[in-house]
Each structure stands twice: as C-alpha cells, then as structure tokens.
C-alpha cells in the first residue's frame, strides 16, 4: 500500500501514509476520545447578517474538550465522496524549492477545475509562503476550500514515519502560524479543519489543540499516490476503497506524488459513471 512511510526527508513523509501503522506506538485516541468523530456536525457559527456565507460544519468537542476527529461521512443511499489533497512542504525544504524541486502541482488543480470537481486542500503554512499566488488562486475559487496542515509538516507525536517532532509547547502555534500564512497569501475559503502530518496524533495532542476550535480531519481511503509511479495502481486503489461517504487522501505535490493528476483523471469519470457525486469535506461533514 505504498512506500510513503519508508521514505524519509521528503515533504510527504508519513502524510496520508499507507505504510506500517504507528498508532500503537504513537498512541492514537482511546475509544472515549474517538467518539467525537461521530458527534453531530454543527455550523462553526451563525452568519452575522442575512445573506452571509454559510459557515462550514464542525464537530462538537470530545470528552474534556478534546479536538474532535472526522474520518468519513455517513454511508447513505446517495453516493457522495470527498477528495482531499495535501499540499506538503516542510519548514526546512526551502533550499530544495530554490534548487528547482516542485512541491506544487498546478496541473492537478487545473484538472480539477476542468472536471468541475470540488475538493479540500490541506495546506502547510510553508507551502503557502512558497507558492502564495497558487494559495490565493485555490483559496478564492469557490470550487475549493483550504484546511490547515500545520506550518512545518513536522509530527505532532512520535514515532511518525521519521518526521521531526513539534515541541509540545509549540503545537498550537503550528496551527496558528499556518492559518496566518494561508490568509496572508490571500486565501479566503479557509475552513476550521486541521490534518495532522502523517495522520499521527494522541489524546495529549487533541487536548492541546482543543482551544484552537478546529476539527481534525483524517480519511478512510488512502490513495497510495505518494511516491507512486503507476497511475493505474493509484486509481485502482481509490476505486476499490471508495464507498458512499468516503474521504480520500491524495497529494498536491509534484516532486513526491508525480502521477496524482493522471490518477485523478481516471478516478473521476469512473466514480461518476458509478453514480457518485463529489463534495468538499465541509459538505461531507454536514451530512
């Protein structure tokens, strides 16, 4: 199911992984904490004036104020699926970008626009700083919404696929700094959702993030696109895994996910042929 967890030093290390599960060592939420994933969605806030944009749904906090976790929508007769894309770049990869490595994927975004596929992009603050024009373009297009993927793309708990680890007292600042960088780039369609680098978290992390009032967004379908070279294999993995209400994790980073656009070009028409409708995470969460 992919080599993401085995490749170290890249911006996508452990992000949307499909390698060995670190949860036993890292300490994923207990059953009591994870029940927040099934809490009813509610609007983030009421509009302040008639005609104001509808606020995105969020989940209610878990026990003790833990950040709630969302993994997939309800499975219903109406077939809906959400595609999410992680725009990864770690805090220390600036020299690689300066040397010509591409952590963006404008071809993928252009394809989603041509196919009219709504999607949620989870963006690191460092990515937004490196590609502010693209962050603004994505974040002002009503087809898309932008979630927070941390500033540095460092792990929030360890072990996590070899990623450097965020200091415990810097957890909330990672989220705040990323939102700041994304909004500074000019993005407006920003939702209060957070995706952990590598999907790695524990109860302590969820508790620390509670005051930031974000909903943590995971996934139930791993595309396997990270470091993949076979677009057909990626497409088949997605098509085999999708059920109504599924949330798919893919990547928006050319250097580390070079066949994603090609795979999406095969997934979208096939899922539409099967009767699926594409939605953003906010719509999936709203149920």
C-alpha atoms as an extended CHARMM CRD file, in Angstrom:
* protein
*
       287  EXT
         1         1  UNK       CA              0.0000000000        0.0000000000        0.0000000000  PROA      1               0.0000000000
         2         2  UNK       CA              2.7200000000        2.4980000000       -0.8560000000  PROA      2               0.0000000000
         3         3  UNK       CA              6.2210000000        3.3810000000        0.2950000000  PROA      3               0.0000000000
         4         4  UNK       CA              5.4260000000        6.6860000000        1.9330000000  PROA      4               0.0000000000
         5         5  UNK       CA              6.2870000000        5.6090000000        5.4420000000  PROA      5               0.0000000000
         6         6  UNK       CA              9.6540000000        4.2830000000        4.3060000000  PROA      6               0.0000000000
         7         7  UNK       CA             10.8960000000        7.3880000000        2.5200000000  PROA      7               0.0000000000
         8         8  UNK       CA             12.4740000000        9.9460000000        4.8330000000  PROA      8               0.0000000000
         9         9  UNK       CA             13.3210000000       13.5900000000        4.3750000000  PROA      9               0.0000000000
        10        10  UNK       CA             10.6210000000       14.4750000000        1.8240000000  PROA      10              0.0000000000
        11        11  UNK       CA              7.7220000000       16.8320000000        2.3110000000  PROA      11              0.0000000000
        12        12  UNK       CA              5.1810000000       13.9960000000        2.1250000000  PROA      12              0.0000000000
        13        13  UNK       CA              6.8680000000       11.6570000000        4.5890000000  PROA      13              0.0000000000
        14        14  UNK       CA              4.1360000000        9.9460000000        6.5200000000  PROA      14              0.0000000000
        15        15  UNK       CA              1.4260000000       12.2110000000        5.1000000000  PROA      15              0.0000000000
        16        16  UNK       CA             -1.6070000000       10.2140000000        4.0890000000  PROA      16              0.0000000000
        17        17  UNK       CA              0.6030000000        7.1990000000        4.6450000000  PROA      17              0.0000000000
        18        18  UNK       CA             -0.1850000000        3.6680000000        3.6920000000  PROA      18              0.0000000000
        19        19  UNK       CA              2.8020000000        2.0250000000        5.3000000000  PROA      19              0.0000000000
        20        20  UNK       CA              3.1040000000        0.4080000000        8.7600000000  PROA      20              0.0000000000
        21        21  UNK       CA              0.6680000000        1.8870000000       11.2540000000  PROA      21              0.0000000000
        22        22  UNK       CA              2.4670000000        3.8030000000       14.0230000000  PROA      22              0.0000000000
        23        23  UNK       CA             -0.6690000000        4.1970000000       16.1060000000  PROA      23              0.0000000000
        24        24  UNK       CA              0.2170000000        1.5690000000       18.6600000000  PROA      24              0.0000000000
        25        25  UNK       CA              3.4860000000        3.3040000000       19.4450000000  PROA      25              0.0000000000
        26        26  UNK       CA              2.2680000000        6.8350000000       18.9230000000  PROA      26              0.0000000000
        27        27  UNK       CA             -0.8890000000        6.3580000000       20.9360000000  PROA      27              0.0000000000
        28        28  UNK       CA             -3.9510000000        7.1200000000       18.8520000000  PROA      28              0.0000000000
        29        29  UNK       CA             -7.0460000000        8.3130000000       20.7180000000  PROA      29              0.0000000000
        30        30  UNK       CA             -8.7680000000        5.9860000000       23.0860000000  PROA      30              0.0000000000
        31        31  UNK       CA            -12.2920000000        4.8330000000       22.3510000000  PROA      31              0.0000000000
        32        32  UNK       CA            -13.6710000000        7.5180000000       24.6340000000  PROA      32              0.0000000000
        33        33  UNK       CA            -11.8640000000       10.2500000000       22.7460000000  PROA      33              0.0000000000
        34        34  UNK       CA            -12.5790000000        8.9580000000       19.2820000000  PROA      34              0.0000000000
        35        35  UNK       CA            -16.3320000000        9.0040000000       19.8470000000  PROA      35              0.0000000000
        36        36  UNK       CA            -16.0940000000       12.6880000000       18.9290000000  PROA      36              0.0000000000
        37        37  UNK       CA            -15.6350000000       11.5340000000       15.3490000000  PROA      37              0.0000000000
        38        38  UNK       CA            -19.2830000000       10.5370000000       15.3380000000  PROA      38              0.0000000000
        39        39  UNK       CA            -20.6540000000       13.6090000000       17.0950000000  PROA      39              0.0000000000
        40        40  UNK       CA            -23.2790000000       15.5460000000       15.1430000000  PROA      40              0.0000000000
        41        41  UNK       CA            -21.8740000000       18.2020000000       12.8770000000  PROA      41              0.0000000000
        42        42  UNK       CA            -22.8550000000       21.7660000000       13.6080000000  PROA      42              0.0000000000
        43        43  UNK       CA            -22.1700000000       25.1190000000       11.9430000000  PROA      43              0.0000000000
        44        44  UNK       CA            -18.9870000000       26.8210000000       13.1270000000  PROA      44              0.0000000000
        45        45  UNK       CA            -21.0180000000       29.9620000000       13.8920000000  PROA      45              0.0000000000
        46        46  UNK       CA            -24.2170000000       31.6390000000       12.8280000000  PROA      46              0.0000000000
        47        47  UNK       CA            -23.9480000000       34.1430000000        9.9760000000  PROA      47              0.0000000000
        48        48  UNK       CA            -23.7600000000       37.7000000000       11.2750000000  PROA      48              0.0000000000
        49        49  UNK       CA            -26.0890000000       39.1140000000        8.6210000000  PROA      49              0.0000000000
        50        50  UNK       CA            -28.7240000000       37.8860000000        6.1660000000  PROA      50              0.0000000000
        51        51  UNK       CA            -27.0990000000       36.5230000000        3.0520000000  PROA      51              0.0000000000
        52        52  UNK       CA            -23.7670000000       35.9160000000        4.7740000000  PROA      52              0.0000000000
        53        53  UNK       CA            -21.8570000000       32.8470000000        3.5350000000  PROA      53              0.0000000000
        54        54  UNK       CA            -22.8540000000       29.6270000000        5.2410000000  PROA      54              0.0000000000
        55        55  UNK       CA            -20.3480000000       28.6330000000        7.8830000000  PROA      55              0.0000000000
        56        56  UNK       CA            -18.6730000000       25.2220000000        7.4120000000  PROA      56              0.0000000000
        57        57  UNK       CA            -19.8020000000       22.3990000000        9.6570000000  PROA      57              0.0000000000
        58        58  UNK       CA            -17.5830000000       21.3680000000       12.5640000000  PROA      58              0.0000000000
        59        59  UNK       CA            -17.8590000000       18.5490000000       15.0720000000  PROA      59              0.0000000000
        60        60  UNK       CA            -18.6190000000       19.0410000000       18.7440000000  PROA      60              0.0000000000
        61        61  UNK       CA            -15.5960000000       18.7510000000       21.0650000000  PROA      61              0.0000000000
        62        62  UNK       CA            -14.8620000000       15.3720000000       22.5530000000  PROA      62              0.0000000000
        63        63  UNK       CA            -14.6800000000       14.4660000000       26.2660000000  PROA      63              0.0000000000
        64        64  UNK       CA            -12.7400000000       17.0300000000       28.2650000000  PROA      64              0.0000000000
        65        65  UNK       CA            -12.6250000000       19.4320000000       25.3330000000  PROA      65              0.0000000000
        66        66  UNK       CA            -10.5540000000       17.1620000000       23.0690000000  PROA      66              0.0000000000
        67        67  UNK       CA            -10.3510000000       18.1990000000       19.4320000000  PROA      67              0.0000000000
        68        68  UNK       CA            -12.9320000000       16.1070000000       17.5370000000  PROA      68              0.0000000000
        69        69  UNK       CA            -11.7910000000       13.7830000000       14.7420000000  PROA      69              0.0000000000
        70        70  UNK       CA            -13.6380000000       13.2150000000       11.4640000000  PROA      70              0.0000000000
        71        71  UNK       CA            -12.7600000000       10.2510000000        9.2450000000  PROA      71              0.0000000000
        72        72  UNK       CA            -15.6660000000        9.7700000000        6.8360000000  PROA      72              0.0000000000
        73        73  UNK       CA            -19.2360000000       10.8080000000        6.2460000000  PROA      73              0.0000000000
        74        74  UNK       CA            -22.3530000000        8.7050000000        6.8160000000  PROA      74              0.0000000000
        75        75  UNK       CA            -22.9450000000        5.8760000000        4.3880000000  PROA      75              0.0000000000
        76        76  UNK       CA            -26.2580000000        6.6190000000        2.7010000000  PROA      76              0.0000000000
        77        77  UNK       CA            -28.1530000000        5.7010000000       -0.4140000000  PROA      77              0.0000000000
        78        78  UNK       CA            -26.9890000000        8.9180000000       -2.1130000000  PROA      78              0.0000000000
        79        79  UNK       CA            -23.4540000000        8.2910000000       -3.2960000000  PROA      79              0.0000000000
        80        80  UNK       CA            -21.1000000000       11.0840000000       -2.2420000000  PROA      80              0.0000000000
        81        81  UNK       CA            -17.3170000000       11.1400000000       -1.9030000000  PROA      81              0.0000000000
        82        82  UNK       CA            -14.8280000000       13.8170000000       -0.8950000000  PROA      82              0.0000000000
        83        83  UNK       CA            -11.3860000000       14.1200000000       -2.4520000000  PROA      83              0.0000000000
        84        84  UNK       CA             -8.7900000000       15.8270000000       -0.2740000000  PROA      84              0.0000000000
        85        85  UNK       CA             -5.2810000000       16.8390000000       -1.3040000000  PROA      85              0.0000000000
        86        86  UNK       CA             -2.3540000000       17.5700000000        0.9950000000  PROA      86              0.0000000000
        87        87  UNK       CA             -0.1290000000       20.4210000000       -0.2000000000  PROA      87              0.0000000000
        88        88  UNK       CA              3.0090000000       19.4360000000        1.6670000000  PROA      88              0.0000000000
        89        89  UNK       CA              6.2240000000       21.2920000000        2.2420000000  PROA      89              0.0000000000
        90        90  UNK       CA              8.2700000000       21.0620000000        5.4130000000  PROA      90              0.0000000000
        91        91  UNK       CA              9.8210000000       24.0710000000        7.1000000000  PROA      91              0.0000000000
        92        92  UNK       CA             13.3430000000       23.0850000000        6.0450000000  PROA      92              0.0000000000
        93        93  UNK       CA             12.7200000000       22.4170000000        2.3370000000  PROA      93              0.0000000000
        94        94  UNK       CA             13.2040000000       25.9680000000        1.1150000000  PROA      94              0.0000000000
        95        95  UNK       CA             16.6630000000       25.2010000000       -0.3590000000  PROA      95              0.0000000000
        96        96  UNK       CA             15.2090000000       22.2950000000       -2.3290000000  PROA      96              0.0000000000
        97        97  UNK       CA             12.4880000000       24.5220000000       -3.7520000000  PROA      97              0.0000000000
        98        98  UNK       CA             15.1070000000       27.1420000000       -4.6110000000  PROA      98              0.0000000000
        99        99  UNK       CA             17.0390000000       24.4170000000       -6.4040000000  PROA      99              0.0000000000
       100       100  UNK       CA             14.0910000000       23.6610000000       -8.6710000000  PROA      100             0.0000000000
       101       101  UNK       CA             12.1370000000       20.9660000000       -6.8400000000  PROA      101             0.0000000000
       102       102  UNK       CA              8.3860000000       21.4140000000       -7.2990000000  PROA      102             0.0000000000
       103       103  UNK       CA              6.2450000000       20.9960000000       -4.2150000000  PROA      103             0.0000000000
       104       104  UNK       CA              3.2140000000       22.3350000000       -6.0830000000  PROA      104             0.0000000000
       105       105  UNK       CA              1.0160000000       20.7430000000       -8.7380000000  PROA      105             0.0000000000
       106       106  UNK       CA             -0.7990000000       23.3430000000      -10.8560000000  PROA      106             0.0000000000
       107       107  UNK       CA             -1.6690000000       20.6850000000      -13.4530000000  PROA      107             0.0000000000
       108       108  UNK       CA             -3.7150000000       18.8320000000      -10.8330000000  PROA      108             0.0000000000
       109       109  UNK       CA             -5.6030000000       21.9630000000       -9.7750000000  PROA      109             0.0000000000
       110       110  UNK       CA             -6.2810000000       22.8330000000      -13.4140000000  PROA      110             0.0000000000
       111       111  UNK       CA             -7.6170000000       19.3080000000      -13.9920000000  PROA      111             0.0000000000
       112       112  UNK       CA             -9.9860000000       19.5540000000      -11.0250000000  PROA      112             0.0000000000
       113       113  UNK       CA            -11.2710000000       22.8210000000      -12.4620000000  PROA      113             0.0000000000
       114       114  UNK       CA            -11.7850000000       21.3420000000      -15.9240000000  PROA      114             0.0000000000
       115       115  UNK       CA            -13.6170000000       18.3630000000      -14.4660000000  PROA      115             0.0000000000
       116       116  UNK       CA            -15.5620000000       20.6270000000      -12.0850000000  PROA      116             0.0000000000
       117       117  UNK       CA            -14.5990000000       18.5430000000       -9.0640000000  PROA      117             0.0000000000
       118       118  UNK       CA            -14.9160000000       20.2930000000       -5.6920000000  PROA      118             0.0000000000
       119       119  UNK       CA            -12.1190000000       19.4120000000       -3.3190000000  PROA      119             0.0000000000
       120       120  UNK       CA            -10.4990000000       20.2770000000        0.0000000000  PROA      120             0.0000000000
       121       121  UNK       CA             -6.7950000000       21.1510000000        0.0250000000  PROA      121             0.0000000000
       122       122  UNK       CA             -4.9230000000       20.7580000000        3.3020000000  PROA      122             0.0000000000
       123       123  UNK       CA             -2.0690000000       23.2290000000        3.0310000000  PROA      123             0.0000000000
       124       124  UNK       CA              1.0370000000       23.7270000000        5.1300000000  PROA      124             0.0000000000
       125       125  UNK       CA              1.9230000000       27.2780000000        6.0060000000  PROA      125             0.0000000000
       126       126  UNK       CA              5.3380000000       26.8030000000        4.4510000000  PROA      126             0.0000000000
       127       127  UNK       CA              3.7130000000       25.7490000000        1.1430000000  PROA      127             0.0000000000
       128       128  UNK       CA              1.5270000000       28.8730000000        1.1870000000  PROA      128             0.0000000000
       129       129  UNK       CA              4.6260000000       31.0110000000        1.6970000000  PROA      129             0.0000000000
       130       130  UNK       CA              6.4550000000       29.3150000000       -1.1730000000  PROA      130             0.0000000000
       131       131  UNK       CA              3.5010000000       29.4830000000       -3.5900000000  PROA      131             0.0000000000
       132       132  UNK       CA              1.3930000000       32.4700000000       -2.4740000000  PROA      132             0.0000000000
       133       133  UNK       CA             -0.1470000000       33.0370000000       -5.9170000000  PROA      133             0.0000000000
       134       134  UNK       CA             -1.3580000000       29.4490000000       -6.0690000000  PROA      134             0.0000000000
       135       135  UNK       CA             -2.5670000000       29.5290000000       -2.4690000000  PROA      135             0.0000000000
       136       136  UNK       CA             -4.5870000000       32.6410000000       -3.2580000000  PROA      136             0.0000000000
       137       137  UNK       CA             -5.9400000000       31.1710000000       -6.5050000000  PROA      137             0.0000000000
       138       138  UNK       CA             -7.0550000000       27.9570000000       -4.7970000000  PROA      138             0.0000000000
       139       139  UNK       CA             -8.3640000000       29.8260000000       -1.7890000000  PROA      139             0.0000000000
       140       140  UNK       CA            -10.5310000000       32.2320000000       -3.7650000000  PROA      140             0.0000000000
       141       141  UNK       CA            -12.0550000000       29.6430000000       -6.0920000000  PROA      141             0.0000000000
       142       142  UNK       CA            -15.4850000000       28.5070000000       -4.8070000000  PROA      142             0.0000000000
       143       143  UNK       CA            -14.7150000000       25.0370000000       -6.1210000000  PROA      143             0.0000000000
       144       144  UNK       CA            -12.1690000000       24.5830000000       -3.3310000000  PROA      144             0.0000000000
       145       145  UNK       CA            -11.7140000000       25.0640000000        0.3800000000  PROA      145             0.0000000000
       146       146  UNK       CA             -8.4280000000       25.1400000000        2.2940000000  PROA      146             0.0000000000
       147       147  UNK       CA             -7.7350000000       23.3290000000        5.5360000000  PROA      147             0.0000000000
       148       148  UNK       CA             -4.7120000000       23.6110000000        7.8180000000  PROA      148             0.0000000000
       149       149  UNK       CA             -1.9180000000       21.0200000000        7.5520000000  PROA      149             0.0000000000
       150       150  UNK       CA              0.3790000000       22.6840000000       10.1310000000  PROA      150             0.0000000000
       151       151  UNK       CA              3.0690000000       25.2030000000        9.3530000000  PROA      151             0.0000000000
       152       152  UNK       CA              6.1150000000       22.9440000000        9.2550000000  PROA      152             0.0000000000
       153       153  UNK       CA              4.7150000000       19.4810000000        8.4200000000  PROA      153             0.0000000000
       154       154  UNK       CA              6.5130000000       18.1300000000       11.4630000000  PROA      154             0.0000000000
       155       155  UNK       CA              4.9510000000       15.3350000000       13.5250000000  PROA      155             0.0000000000
       156       156  UNK       CA              2.6470000000       16.1560000000       16.4230000000  PROA      156             0.0000000000
       157       157  UNK       CA              3.5130000000       12.9190000000       18.1790000000  PROA      157             0.0000000000
       158       158  UNK       CA              6.2100000000       10.3140000000       17.7350000000  PROA      158             0.0000000000
       159       159  UNK       CA              7.0520000000        7.9250000000       16.1530000000  PROA      159             0.0000000000
       160       160  UNK       CA              5.6500000000        9.2370000000       12.8930000000  PROA      160             0.0000000000
       161       161  UNK       CA              7.4810000000        7.9830000000        9.8170000000  PROA      161             0.0000000000
       162       162  UNK       CA             10.7490000000        9.7380000000       10.6060000000  PROA      162             0.0000000000
       163       163  UNK       CA              9.3310000000       13.2520000000       10.6620000000  PROA      163             0.0000000000
       164       164  UNK       CA             10.8980000000       15.7810000000       13.0420000000  PROA      164             0.0000000000
       165       165  UNK       CA              8.6670000000       16.3630000000       16.0430000000  PROA      165             0.0000000000
       166       166  UNK       CA              6.9350000000       19.5820000000       17.0490000000  PROA      166             0.0000000000
       167       167  UNK       CA              7.7870000000       20.6820000000       20.5810000000  PROA      167             0.0000000000
       168       168  UNK       CA              4.8430000000       20.1690000000       22.9330000000  PROA      168             0.0000000000
       169       169  UNK       CA              4.5800000000       23.8590000000       23.7580000000  PROA      169             0.0000000000
       170       170  UNK       CA              4.5390000000       24.7620000000       20.0320000000  PROA      170             0.0000000000
       171       171  UNK       CA              1.5480000000       22.6450000000       18.9840000000  PROA      171             0.0000000000
       172       172  UNK       CA             -0.9930000000       25.4690000000       18.9720000000  PROA      172             0.0000000000
       173       173  UNK       CA              1.4410000000       27.9080000000       17.3690000000  PROA      173             0.0000000000
       174       174  UNK       CA              1.9210000000       25.4680000000       14.4640000000  PROA      174             0.0000000000
       175       175  UNK       CA             -1.7850000000       25.7240000000       13.7170000000  PROA      175             0.0000000000
       176       176  UNK       CA             -1.9960000000       29.4760000000       14.2110000000  PROA      176             0.0000000000
       177       177  UNK       CA              1.0850000000       30.1690000000       12.1060000000  PROA      177             0.0000000000
       178       178  UNK       CA             -0.2350000000       28.0400000000        9.2490000000  PROA      178             0.0000000000
       179       179  UNK       CA             -3.6090000000       29.8040000000        9.2200000000  PROA      179             0.0000000000
       180       180  UNK       CA             -1.7530000000       33.1120000000        9.2650000000  PROA      180             0.0000000000
       181       181  UNK       CA              0.4310000000       32.2010000000        6.2840000000  PROA      181             0.0000000000
       182       182  UNK       CA             -2.5460000000       30.8760000000        4.2870000000  PROA      182             0.0000000000
       183       183  UNK       CA             -4.6160000000       34.0060000000        4.8990000000  PROA      183             0.0000000000
       184       184  UNK       CA             -1.6420000000       36.2930000000        4.2600000000  PROA      184             0.0000000000
       185       185  UNK       CA             -1.3850000000       34.7390000000        0.7860000000  PROA      185             0.0000000000
       186       186  UNK       CA             -4.9230000000       35.9990000000        0.1350000000  PROA      186             0.0000000000
       187       187  UNK       CA             -6.9270000000       32.7900000000        0.5610000000  PROA      187             0.0000000000
       188       188  UNK       CA            -10.4900000000       33.3830000000        1.7050000000  PROA      188             0.0000000000
       189       189  UNK       CA            -12.1610000000       29.9630000000        1.5140000000  PROA      189             0.0000000000
       190       190  UNK       CA            -10.4210000000       28.7290000000        4.6550000000  PROA      190             0.0000000000
       191       191  UNK       CA            -12.1990000000       26.1730000000        6.8410000000  PROA      191             0.0000000000
       192       192  UNK       CA            -11.5280000000       25.3670000000       10.5310000000  PROA      192             0.0000000000
       193       193  UNK       CA            -10.1920000000       21.9110000000        9.7390000000  PROA      193             0.0000000000
       194       194  UNK       CA             -6.7840000000       20.5110000000       10.6150000000  PROA      194             0.0000000000
       195       195  UNK       CA             -4.9690000000       17.4840000000        9.2320000000  PROA      195             0.0000000000
       196       196  UNK       CA             -2.1290000000       16.0050000000       11.2530000000  PROA      196             0.0000000000
       197       197  UNK       CA              1.0830000000       15.3890000000        9.3070000000  PROA      197             0.0000000000
       198       198  UNK       CA              1.2930000000       11.6430000000        8.8780000000  PROA      198             0.0000000000
       199       199  UNK       CA             -2.1060000000       11.3070000000       10.4880000000  PROA      199             0.0000000000
       200       200  UNK       CA             -0.2190000000       10.8960000000       13.7740000000  PROA      200             0.0000000000
       201       201  UNK       CA             -1.8580000000       12.1370000000       16.9690000000  PROA      201             0.0000000000
       202       202  UNK       CA             -2.6980000000       11.1250000000       20.5180000000  PROA      202             0.0000000000
       203       203  UNK       CA             -5.0100000000       12.2960000000       23.2960000000  PROA      203             0.0000000000
       204       204  UNK       CA             -2.4510000000       14.8040000000       24.5720000000  PROA      204             0.0000000000
       205       205  UNK       CA             -2.2720000000       16.4160000000       21.1410000000  PROA      205             0.0000000000
       206       206  UNK       CA             -6.0460000000       16.5360000000       20.7760000000  PROA      206             0.0000000000
       207       207  UNK       CA             -6.2740000000       18.1250000000       24.2180000000  PROA      207             0.0000000000
       208       208  UNK       CA             -3.5900000000       20.7080000000       23.4150000000  PROA      208             0.0000000000
       209       209  UNK       CA             -5.3690000000       21.7090000000       20.1900000000  PROA      209             0.0000000000
       210       210  UNK       CA             -8.7810000000       21.9990000000       21.8360000000  PROA      210             0.0000000000
       211       211  UNK       CA             -8.6250000000       25.7840000000       22.3530000000  PROA      211             0.0000000000
       212       212  UNK       CA             -7.9790000000       26.2960000000       18.6220000000  PROA      212             0.0000000000
       213       213  UNK       CA            -11.5220000000       25.0370000000       17.9070000000  PROA      213             0.0000000000
       214       214  UNK       CA            -10.6130000000       23.0350000000       14.8250000000  PROA      214             0.0000000000
       215       215  UNK       CA            -11.9360000000       19.6720000000       13.6830000000  PROA      215             0.0000000000
       216       216  UNK       CA             -9.1860000000       17.1740000000       12.8950000000  PROA      216             0.0000000000
       217       217  UNK       CA             -9.7870000000       15.5410000000        9.5100000000  PROA      217             0.0000000000
       218       218  UNK       CA             -8.4080000000       12.0990000000        8.7460000000  PROA      218             0.0000000000
       219       219  UNK       CA             -9.6090000000        9.7550000000        5.9510000000  PROA      219             0.0000000000
       220       220  UNK       CA            -10.9120000000        6.2750000000        5.2400000000  PROA      220             0.0000000000
       221       221  UNK       CA             -9.3790000000        5.7620000000        1.7710000000  PROA      221             0.0000000000
       222       222  UNK       CA             -5.6210000000        6.0130000000        1.2190000000  PROA      222             0.0000000000
       223       223  UNK       CA             -4.8470000000        6.6310000000       -2.4480000000  PROA      223             0.0000000000
       224       224  UNK       CA             -1.2630000000        5.4120000000       -2.3180000000  PROA      224             0.0000000000
       225       225  UNK       CA             -0.2080000000        8.2810000000       -4.6110000000  PROA      225             0.0000000000
       226       226  UNK       CA              2.7490000000        9.3950000000       -2.5060000000  PROA      226             0.0000000000
       227       227  UNK       CA              5.9570000000        8.4640000000       -4.3560000000  PROA      227             0.0000000000
       228       228  UNK       CA              3.9340000000        6.2420000000       -6.6940000000  PROA      228             0.0000000000
       229       229  UNK       CA              4.9000000000        5.8830000000      -10.3560000000  PROA      229             0.0000000000
       230       230  UNK       CA              1.9240000000        3.8350000000      -11.5650000000  PROA      230             0.0000000000
       231       231  UNK       CA             -1.1890000000        5.9810000000      -12.0370000000  PROA      231             0.0000000000
       232       232  UNK       CA             -3.3270000000        2.9260000000      -12.7840000000  PROA      232             0.0000000000
       233       233  UNK       CA             -2.4070000000        1.3470000000       -9.4500000000  PROA      233             0.0000000000
       234       234  UNK       CA             -3.2930000000        4.5540000000       -7.5980000000  PROA      234             0.0000000000
       235       235  UNK       CA             -6.6070000000        4.8300000000       -9.4290000000  PROA      235             0.0000000000
       236       236  UNK       CA             -7.4860000000        1.2040000000       -8.7130000000  PROA      236             0.0000000000
       237       237  UNK       CA             -6.6840000000        1.6040000000       -5.0140000000  PROA      237             0.0000000000
       238       238  UNK       CA             -9.0580000000        4.5560000000       -4.7720000000  PROA      238             0.0000000000
       239       239  UNK       CA            -11.7990000000        2.8990000000       -6.8060000000  PROA      239             0.0000000000
       240       240  UNK       CA            -11.5530000000       -0.2780000000       -4.7500000000  PROA      240             0.0000000000
       241       241  UNK       CA            -11.7940000000        1.6340000000       -1.4710000000  PROA      241             0.0000000000
       242       242  UNK       CA            -14.4870000000        4.2240000000       -2.0820000000  PROA      242             0.0000000000
       243       243  UNK       CA            -17.9080000000        3.7590000000       -0.5420000000  PROA      243             0.0000000000
       244       244  UNK       CA            -20.6250000000        6.3650000000       -0.1240000000  PROA      244             0.0000000000
       245       245  UNK       CA            -19.3910000000        8.8890000000        2.4380000000  PROA      245             0.0000000000
       246       246  UNK       CA            -15.7060000000        8.1230000000        1.8280000000  PROA      246             0.0000000000
       247       247  UNK       CA            -12.9770000000       10.6970000000        2.3450000000  PROA      247             0.0000000000
       248       248  UNK       CA             -9.9550000000       10.1030000000        0.1050000000  PROA      248             0.0000000000
       249       249  UNK       CA             -6.4600000000       11.4070000000        0.8950000000  PROA      249             0.0000000000
       250       250  UNK       CA             -4.2230000000       12.3410000000       -2.0440000000  PROA      250             0.0000000000
       251       251  UNK       CA             -1.4350000000       14.8710000000       -2.5630000000  PROA      251             0.0000000000
       252       252  UNK       CA             -0.8000000000       18.1170000000       -4.3930000000  PROA      252             0.0000000000
       253       253  UNK       CA              2.9820000000       17.8980000000       -4.6190000000  PROA      253             0.0000000000
       254       254  UNK       CA              4.5990000000       17.1240000000       -7.9600000000  PROA      254             0.0000000000
       255       255  UNK       CA              8.0030000000       16.0090000000       -6.7350000000  PROA      255             0.0000000000
       256       256  UNK       CA              6.6690000000       13.4250000000       -4.3020000000  PROA      256             0.0000000000
       257       257  UNK       CA              3.3490000000       12.4840000000       -5.9370000000  PROA      257             0.0000000000
       258       258  UNK       CA              4.0310000000       12.7310000000       -9.6700000000  PROA      258             0.0000000000
       259       259  UNK       CA              1.1270000000       10.6280000000      -11.0000000000  PROA      259             0.0000000000
       260       260  UNK       CA             -1.7230000000       12.0800000000       -8.9430000000  PROA      260             0.0000000000
       261       261  UNK       CA             -3.2150000000       14.1850000000      -11.7490000000  PROA      261             0.0000000000
       262       262  UNK       CA             -3.1820000000       11.2130000000      -14.1190000000  PROA      262             0.0000000000
       263       263  UNK       CA             -4.8250000000        9.0050000000      -11.4840000000  PROA      263             0.0000000000
       264       264  UNK       CA             -7.4970000000       11.6110000000      -10.7610000000  PROA      264             0.0000000000
       265       265  UNK       CA             -8.2190000000       11.8260000000      -14.4740000000  PROA      265             0.0000000000
       266       266  UNK       CA             -9.1640000000        8.1390000000      -14.3370000000  PROA      266             0.0000000000
       267       267  UNK       CA            -10.8920000000        8.0890000000      -10.9480000000  PROA      267             0.0000000000
       268       268  UNK       CA            -13.3150000000       10.9550000000      -11.5200000000  PROA      268             0.0000000000
       269       269  UNK       CA            -15.1040000000        9.7130000000      -14.6640000000  PROA      269             0.0000000000
       270       270  UNK       CA            -15.2930000000        6.1820000000      -13.3070000000  PROA      270             0.0000000000
       271       271  UNK       CA            -16.8190000000        7.2480000000       -9.9910000000  PROA      271             0.0000000000
       272       272  UNK       CA            -19.2760000000        9.4820000000      -11.8280000000  PROA      272             0.0000000000
       273       273  UNK       CA            -20.1700000000        6.5220000000      -14.0120000000  PROA      273             0.0000000000
       274       274  UNK       CA            -20.8790000000        4.6030000000      -10.8070000000  PROA      274             0.0000000000
       275       275  UNK       CA            -23.2340000000        7.3610000000       -9.6810000000  PROA      275             0.0000000000
       276       276  UNK       CA            -21.0140000000        9.2530000000       -7.2400000000  PROA      276             0.0000000000
       277       277  UNK       CA            -21.1890000000       12.9680000000       -6.6080000000  PROA      277             0.0000000000
       278       278  UNK       CA            -18.0790000000       14.8340000000       -5.4420000000  PROA      278             0.0000000000
       279       279  UNK       CA            -18.2910000000       17.1370000000       -2.4230000000  PROA      279             0.0000000000
       280       280  UNK       CA            -15.9320000000       19.1260000000       -0.2430000000  PROA      280             0.0000000000
       281       281  UNK       CA            -15.1370000000       17.9070000000        3.2700000000  PROA      281             0.0000000000
       282       282  UNK       CA            -17.3860000000       20.6050000000        4.7480000000  PROA      282             0.0000000000
       283       283  UNK       CA            -20.3860000000       19.2050000000        2.8620000000  PROA      283             0.0000000000
       284       284  UNK       CA            -19.4740000000       15.6260000000        3.7720000000  PROA      284             0.0000000000
       285       285  UNK       CA            -19.1960000000       16.6130000000        7.4260000000  PROA      285             0.0000000000
       286       286  UNK       CA            -22.5410000000       18.3900000000        7.3520000000  PROA      286             0.0000000000
       287       287  UNK       CA            -24.0830000000       15.0530000000        6.4230000000  PROA      287             0.0000000000
